[in-house]
Amino acid sequence: MKAAGSSPHSSASIPPLRLVLVGAASVGAAAGVEDAANRLGALLGVVAMPPLLAATTGGTDAPVEVLMAELSRRGGSWVVPLPQDPGGVQPWGGRWSELLGAWRQPTVLLIDAQQADGGLPAASTALLQLGGVPLLGLIQWGGRFDREARRRDGLPWLGALVQGDGADADADLSLSLRRRWNQVAADAA
């Protein structure tokens, strides 16, 4: 008999947690995405990998395809930051949102607290969904997380990574993200 609150799915059937953390549109927020990935990796107990960067010269998709193939072959659980605009046309001729969707790479969207009440979270979510990206949800970076306001906006918010002492917020985020990962993994099986 399973313990109360346990998943009906065997934990052996759930694949390792492998996430790309993308920021919403701001080139200036690139360092924030890397910092957030390190913090998220520590919170979840997974490896925070170096940023996902593609060759920015040359006109072929080969370097990007090789990069994604290498990423998909990495073992264990990890989180990797993407410090580039997922919707911007890249020098290799495509968009990260399209590439992440084509590779069915589970992704989490990082939204700065100052942008949480604007249109950027909805627009970025729509962009990733249009690209076919398996979006696990949105994480607010910094600030006070207004759970009621986030529910009202109808987006798949997971919680917040707060700066400073935010043990409760961290625990809530970790639980929400793991639940969502288990759900997505079970649906894919």
N, C-alpha and C positions, 0 to 999 in steps of 0.2 A: 504494500500500500504506500502511495506517495504521501509525503508530508504536505501539510496545508500550505498553499501558496506556491508549491513547486510546479514546474512546467510539465505538461503532459508529454513533452518530447524529451527523449534521452539527451543528456548533455553531450554524449559521445557523438550525436548526430549534428550538433551545432559546430560549424567551422570556426577556425580562429578569427578573432576580431581584426579586420584589415580595412582601415579607413583612410580616405583622403580628406583632409580638412581644407576647405576653400574659403577664402574671404570674399566679401561682396564688393567687387568693382574697384576698390581704392588701391592704387599703386603704393601710396604712402602707408598703407596698412600692412605691407608685406612683412615687416618685422613683427607686427602683432600676430600674424598668422603663425609664424614660426614659434613665438613665445607661447601662444595658446596650444600649439601641438605638443610642445614639451610639457606644459602643465597638464594637458589632457592625457598624455601618455603616462605621466607619473600617477595621476588620479586613477587610471584604469589598470595600472600595473602592466603596461605594454611598452614595447620599444617605440620611441619617437625617432623616426628616421630623418635623414637630411632632407631638405626641400626638394620637391619634384620640379626639376628644371629641364627644359628641352633645349636642344641646339637652336639658337636664334638666327643662324645664318644658313644659307643653302635653301633651295626651293623644294626639297623633298620631304615627305612624311616619314621616311625611313628612320631617322634618329628618334622621332617621337614614338613610332611603333616599337622600336627596340626598347625604348625606355618603359613603355607600358608592358611589354612582354616580360622584361626583367622584374618589374614590380609584381606582376601576377604570379611569378614563380617564387617569390620570396616566401620563406616559411615562417611559421609562428604568427603571433599577433603583433600588429603594429599600427601606428598612425603616422601619416606623412603629410606635411603642409604643402599646399600649392600657393606660393606667394605671387600669383599672377591673376589678373582678371579672367574668370572663367568664360566670360562672354566676348572678350576682345579678340579680334582676328589676330592670330599670331603670325610671325614671319614665315612659318612653315605652311601657312595657307588655311589653317583650320582654327577651330575654337576648342579650348579645353573642355567646355561643356559637351561638345559633340564627341570628343575623344573618350571622356569618362563614361558617356552613355554607350558608345560603341563597345567598350571593354566591360560594360556592366560593373563598373567599379563603385562599390558603396562609398558614399560621400556624406559629409556633414558640412553644413554651411555656417560660417562664423559671421555674426553680425555685431558690430560695435554698438555698445549701449546707446550712444548718441544717435544711432540710425534706426533703433528698434521701433520707434513710433512712426517712421516715415514710410514711403512706398518702396524703398530698396529691398526690404525682406521679401515682400510679395513678388517684386519684379525678378529678383535673383532666384527665388523658388521656382517661378514660372519658367525662367530660362533653363534651369537644370532639368526640370520635368520635361520640357519640350525636347531637350537633347536625349531623353531616355535615361538619365542618370538615376540610379537607385539612391534617392535622397533619404537618408535616415531621419533627418530633421535639422533644426536650426539651434545654434547655441549662441547666447548673448555673451559678448566679451566685455566684462567689467560692469560697473554700475549696479543699481538695485534692480532685481528681476521682478517685474510686475506680472505675476502669474495670471491675474484676472484680465489685464489688458492683452496679454499674449493669447489667452483663450478666445477673446473677442475677435482678434484679427484672423482666426481660422487657419493659421499656419501650424505646421508640425514642430512646435517648439519643444526642445528637450530640457532646457534649463539654462543656467548661466555658469560661466567660469568667472568667479569674482576675484578681484585682486585683494590681497590681505587675508584676514581670517574669515573664511567662508565655509567652514566644515559642513554645515547643514546643506548649503547650496551645492557643494561638491558631492555630497552623498546623494542628494536628489538627482543631480545630473548623471552621476555614475549609474544609478539604478534605472533611470529613464532610458539612457543610451543602451545599456545591456538588454533591457526588455525589448527595445525596438530592434536591436541586432538579432535577438533570438526569434522575434516575429518574422523579420525579413528572411532570415536563414531558413526557418521552417516553411515559409511560403515558397521559397525557391526549391526546396527539396521535393 
